[in-house]
């Protein structure tokens, strides 16, 4: 099943692995790792740090729709973060405000710093390391291995449905796992 926003904890773990290996500094501006990173305010763009993203204190709004819900190609994560150049901050940097865009950006930092796709990093450095054999960063892979069917309500009845998979927001909410694998992760 899709673990939803619990995916953010995997992204945070990946960032912290890169911090521990000396490749990422939590207090460095995002632009150190993504030099082109921008929001609508150029001065704010230069002040947002990796720690701000992790703590949801970047000022990014809760809804920063990139209109990339159907894109499934390898470049969609970067395009979604590049789209933030048009987004105005919803609050001052340093004040809390939940936003998936924080974790999309962190996922792209993981991808850029590690030199491997976000999906591959998570699978290799977290899933494989923890023997999470029924965890996936791809809906197609998960479906081949018995992913649970989702349901939608239609006229009061649950109807089987293929739920949307948003690859652009994978680091924020679309990793797929099982109860057993999540137990491995928690331990």
Secondary structure, DSSP 4 states (H G I P E B T S, - for coil): -B-GGGHHHHHHHHHHHHHHTTS--TTSBGGGTSTT---SSHHHHHH-BHHHHHTT-S---S----S-TT--STTHHHHHHHGGGGPPPSS-TTS----HHHHHHHHHHHHHHHTS-HHHHHIIIIITTTT-TT-BS-HHHHHHTTPPPEEEEETTEEEEE-----GGGHHHH--B--HHHHHHHH-
